[in-house]
Amino acid sequence: MAAHRRTIPLFITVLVLHVFASSQPSRALEIGGGYNEQIANLDNGTLMRSGARWVRAYVNLSRNFVTYGQLSNPAPNPPPNPFIFPIDGVIEGNLIQDSDHVSTDADVLAIAALDKLIYTKSVLVRGEPLKVILSLKHDFTYPYPVTPHAPPDQQGRVPDPGTPSGAAELENMIKAVEDLLTTNSRGQYIDILVLGNEPMFEVQPNNSPTTAGYYATYLNLLADRVAALRASPPDNAPPWTFEIYVGALNQPSRPAPADNTIIGAVLDVAASNPNVAGVDLHEHMSSSPEELETDLQQDINYVLERIRADQNLICTEFSVIGVLSANQTDTLGKWGVLNGYGKNSESMPMWSWINLVIQEAAAGKPIGPGKFMSLFNSRPWYPKRWFSRMVETFALPQNRVVAVTYGLEQLSRYPSQSNNLDGSATPWILNPVYNATLFGSFGDGRLRTNPMVSPEFEQAARRHNK
């Protein structure tokens, strides 16, 4: 591996986050931007303009960095799966690439995208480089079928670490992580490394104590190996300084712990493993306007009560997408007629109106921010000032949240109809701060801002990212 390493800048995902050592007092909350799996869309200019202190993205280990085999004798195995696809290797080509006389590193998409995150370390915010959060997604539902007809116990498989074959499979996963960090000396540029991304959905069956035990064993092994690598990187390099978090747990107090054994397993690892500095949360709220802060605080309390006093929280995704999704079939009513959408627009569902907004932006005639927000502000179900209210809750000192990251960019797909909603899909396009899909872009290519979140995001960045 040493022959392939070189020093390059750090990762980026705009994220509201603040790191502190687990042995030190909590520091103040910092705000950042997130890109989730859209690492290839990272834009240094947008990050700089946003004022974000943190940037966050994730990579999917299972889909991008390991290979799968099949049983030589494909006889039906005991439940849960009729066939097992063992993890039998690491895709080195997605972790390492030597430049040649024709091509650059950009020839291999997985490695190029990951290093684009690293390059964001060159972005200076108030004279200091961005801080990077990298989340490692362990999608144990891959490559098993996920269909409406397949029961959960046939949609995933965590190898049994107590068997030689299972231990060998997990060793391949750990080896992929170690190679990912050592290639190009990436580990030295990361500030927080999150082991996992919504495992309550991607570790199946998620109501099985046995599966939860397997996953907890894997997390402990991975945290210990990563900590050892951090303390003693290759080539006698100085120790790396990133903190190790586990998660990300999506609204952990809902569903109930009895229904999802993975949540408890992750929190047990956090509480017992000395190498874990904290827990990552995802808070995509579906609360009523009156209960937003109460429900968010409930999730935070649920975790704080189960981890150590020297550990902290981050939240790498948050929104009120549950509210927006549940009400996307709400009709425009009289608002539609008063705002020029025709006499028949009273019965138009909101998702259909959003499609009109998308087409107006694509035609170069984006809706004005005041008109856009007037519809939402006229609805009793819409929690006004939700972004600021959530940030204010995160920022309470007793909550020990050091960083939060919020979705930063929404680029428009071509043709514009590819962005349309159908009334059942989650309307994620409503979230990002810089949003070309809904509001288009300026003549110089800069994305227009989303009035639903932009003013409050900018205010929070000015207040917390001093």
Secondary structure, DSSP 8 states (H G I E B T S, - for coil): -GGG----------BEE----TTS-----EEEEEEET-GGG--HHHHHHHT-SEEEEEEEHHHHTEEE---SS----STT-SS---EEEE-GGGT-----SS--GGGSHHHHHHHHHHGGGG-EETTEE-EEEEEEE--TTTTS---TTS-GGGS-----TTSHHHHHHHHHHHHHHHHHHHGGGGGGG-SEEEE-S-HHHHSSSTT-HHHHHHHHHHHHHHHHHHHHHHHS-GGG------EEEEEEEESTTSS-TTT-HHHHHHHHHHHH-TT--EEEEEEE----GGGHHHHHHHHHHHHHTTS-TT-EEEEEEEE-HHHHHHTTT-B-THHHHHTTS-TTGGG-BHHHHHHHHHHHHHTT----HHHHHHHHHT-TTS-TTHHHHHHHHHT-GGG-EEEEEEE-EE---SSGGGG---SSS--GGG--SEEHHHH-B-TTS-B-B-TTTHHHHHHHHHHH--
